[in-house]
């Protein structure tokens, strides 16, 4: 599999996770903790017998990166709250 394809898909999943955090703000802490736990469970679970292919590696890796960076990336966006709009 080409490096550019792998880097592009992994980079896209990372950017989508960070964009969701930026535009929709972090949610409750337990959703982010559950996301990191799910990412680690997906990443550490061995594939079933028929799933040993580069495409399966790519899909599982993209899902892992999305879940992990959405869950762990919430720490970066905790202090940035939008100020309420004041009307004169």
C-alpha positions in Angstrom: 0.0 0.0 0.0 1.3 3.4 -0.9 2.6 5.6 1.9 0.7 8.7 0.7 -2.6 6.8 0.9 -1.9 5.6 4.4 -0.7 9.0 5.6 -3.6 10.8 3.9 -6.3 8.5 5.5 -4.6 8.6 9.0 -4.2 12.4 8.7 -7.8 12.8 7.7 -9.1 10.8 10.7 -6.9 13.0 12.9 -8.1 16.2 11.4 -11.7 15.2 11.6 -11.3 14.3 15.3 -9.7 17.7 16.1 -12.2 19.6 13.9 -15.1 18.0 15.8 -13.5 19.0 19.1 -12.9 22.6 17.9 -16.4 23.2 16.4 -18.5 21.3 18.9 -16.3 21.6 22.1 -15.5 18.7 24.4 -18.4 16.8 25.8 -18.7 15.2 29.2 -15.5 13.6 30.5 -16.9 10.1 30.5 -17.5 10.2 26.7 -13.9 11.0 26.1 -12.7 8.4 28.6 -14.9 5.8 26.9 -13.6 6.8 23.5 -10.0 6.3 24.6 -10.9 3.0 26.2 -12.6 1.9 22.9 -9.6 3.0 20.9 -7.3 0.9 23.0 -9.6 -2.1 22.9 -9.8 -1.9 19.1 -6.1 -1.3 18.8 -5.0 -4.1 21.1 -7.5 -6.8 20.0 -6.1 -9.3 17.5 -7.8 -9.5 14.1 -10.0 -12.5 13.4 -8.6 -15.1 11.0 -10.1 -13.7 7.8 -9.2 -10.1 8.4 -5.5 -10.1 7.7 -5.2 -7.6 4.9 -3.8 -4.1 4.4 -7.3 -2.7 4.0 -8.4 -4.0 7.3 -5.2 -2.6 8.9 -6.0 0.8 7.3 -9.6 0.9 8.5 -8.8 -0.2 12.0 -6.0 2.2 12.2 -8.1 5.1 11.1 -10.9 4.3 13.6 -8.3 3.9 16.3 -6.7 7.3 15.6 -10.1 9.0 15.4 -11.3 7.6 18.7 -8.0 8.1 20.5 -7.4 11.7 19.4 -11.1 12.7 19.9 -10.9 11.3 23.4 -7.4 12.5 24.4 -7.6 15.7 22.5 -10.3 17.0 24.7 -7.6 18.1 27.2 -6.4 20.6 24.6 -9.8 22.3 24.3 -10.9 22.4 27.9 -9.9 25.9 28.7 -11.4 27.5 25.6 -15.0 28.3 26.3 -17.0 30.7 24.2 -17.9 33.9 25.9 -21.6 34.7 25.9 -22.5 37.5 23.6 -23.4 40.7 25.4 -26.1 42.9 24.1 -26.0 46.6 24.7 
